[in-house]
Amino acid sequence: MAIKKTSSYQKVATVALAAAGGFWLYRKFIQPRLGRPETAQQKSDQAIDRIKQEQAAQAAAEAKRKTNERIIQQSTSIANPNSFAGKVARIQTILGIAVDGVPGRITNGTYQKRFGLDKGPITVVNVSYYLDKAESDSKFLQL
């Protein structure tokens, strides 16, 4: 049996064919599982987008917080006549004492002397009752 001698061209072609086959297998089966490699520009763009989303979320949260603070401040302000502090301020005005919107010792004591605190000290629960009582009594006295 005669041994065939392979030329150097045949060896190079065989190696090239094996390399091409290996590259084809890599592209077909392995690379899709790994995902495409990202460029530095793509990574930078993704980071910038993520930062912009975080900043937008922070701005929305800050706007919501400020809105809530404004609503709370308006609902508890002396300037709002329907708030607790506003009602207490009207009672204090009728009583002729310093107006601060807080029903403390002086407010309750003065109200007790003038009208009587039949439902206990002035609280959120009974402030409307005491306001109506004070306003009706003060209107009666003005006639």
N, C-alpha and C positions, 0 to 999 in steps of 0.2 A: 504494500500500500504506500502510495506516495503522499508525502506531506506537502500540502500546498503552502506556499509562502504568500503571506499577505503583504501587500505593499504598504508603504507608509501612508499613502493616500487613503487606502481602505481603513486603516487604523484611525486616521483622523476623521473620516466620514462616520465610522461606528461611534466614536466618542461624541461627535457633534450630534448624531441622531439620538444617542442616549441622553445627552444634555437637553436637547429639544423636547424629548419625551418627558423627562423629569420636570422641566419648566411648565409643560402643558398640564401635567398632573397637579403641580403646585397651584397654577392659576385656576384649574377646574375645581379642585376639592379643598384645598387648604386656605387659600386667600379669602374666599367668601366667608369662611368662618371667622377669620381674624378681622375682617372689615378693612376698608381701604385706609391706608395711612393718611393722616391729616397733615396738611401743610401748616407751616407756622402762621400764615395769614388766616387760615380757617380757625385755628385755635384762638388766635387773637380776636377775631370777629365774634366767636362764641363767647369769649370772656367779656367782651364789651356788651353784647346783648344781655348776658346774665346780670351784669352790673346795672344796666339801664332798667331791667325789670325790677331789680331790688330797689333802685332809687324811686321808681314809680310806685311801688308798693309802700315804701316809707312815706312818700309824699301823700298818698291817699290816706294812710293811717294818721298822719299828722293833721290833715284837713278834717278828718272825722273827729279826732280828739278835740280840735279847736271848736268845731261845731257843737259837740257835746258840752264843752265848757261854757260856750255862749248860751246854750239852752238852759243849763243849770243856773248860770248867773242871772239870766232873765227871770227864771221861775222863782228864784229866791230873793230877788231884788226888792228893795223898798219901792222903787219906781213902778213895779208891776202891782197894781191894786188888787189883783186876784191871788197873789202869792201870800204865803204865811207872813213874811216880813212886812209886806204891804198892808195887810190887814191889821197887824200889830201896830204899825206906824199910824194908821188912822185912829186906832183906839188911843194911842199915846197923844195924838193931836187933840182928840176930844177931851182927854184928861188934863191937857195943858202941861205935860211933862216933856222932858227931852226925848226927841224922836230918834230912835236907833233901830227900830224893827225887831228888837229882842225883848221878849216878855220876862224881864227879870224881877228882882225883889221889889224895886220901886214901882214898876208898872202894876204888878199884882197887888201890892199894898195900897196904892192909890185907887185902883179899881175896886178893891174890897171895901174901902171906906166910902166910896161914892155910890157904887151900884150893888155891891155884894157879889162874891164869887160862889154862887150856888152850885157850880159844877166843878169846883176845884180850880187850881191855878190855870192860867191861860196856856193851852197847848194847841197843837195842830188839829186835834180832834174837835175842840170846842171853840176855836177862835171865831168862827162864823157866828155862833150863837152869841158870844160876848160882844162882837162888833154890832150885830143887829140890835142887841139890848142897849148898847151905849148910844148908837145913832138914834134909835127911837126915843130914848130918854132925853137926849140933847135936843132933839126936835121939839119935844113936848115942853122943855124948859124955855125954848126960844119963843114959843107962842105966847 
